C-alpha cells in the first residue's frame, strides 16, 4: 500500500495474474477478472488448470515426471482419485482459461 492508500499491484509470470498485498491478506486477480485469495480453493483450481494446460496433448514416455503424461491422462487420474465432480470442475476451468488465451479458436 502506498501513501495514498492505494494497493500496489505487481505482475507475476507472463501477466497471468496480479497480486495485491495489504498486511497479511494476499488477493490475486485471475485472468478472467475474478479476485481470489491465494490460499483459497478457487485459486488452487485455477493454478491446477493452468498447469494441466501445459501438459502435452499426447503422452510421451521418453519424458520424465509430469511431462510424461497427457492432459487426458491427468484428467483421468483426477476422476479416479477425486471423482466425477472434481474432474468436471477442473475441465471447465481449463476450458475457461483456454478461451481467454485463444479467443479466436472457440468451438
C-alpha positions, 0 to 999 in steps of 0.5 A: 500500500502506498501513501495514498492508500492505494494497493500496489499491484505487481505482475507475476509470470507472463501477466497471468495474474496480479497480486495485491498485498495489504498486511497479511491478506494476499488477493490475486486477480485471475485472468478472467477478472475474478479476485481470489485469495491465494490460499483459497480453493478457487485459486488452487483450481485455477493454478491446477488448470493452468498447469494441466494446460501445459501438459502435452496433448499426447503422452510421451514416455521418453519424458520424465515426471509430469511431462510424461503424461497427457492432459487426458491422462491427468484428467483421468487420474483426477476422476479416479482419485477425486471423482466425477465432480472434481474432474468436471470442475477442473475441465471447465476451468481449463476450458475457461482459461483456454478461451481467454488465451485463444479467443479466436479458436472457440468451438 
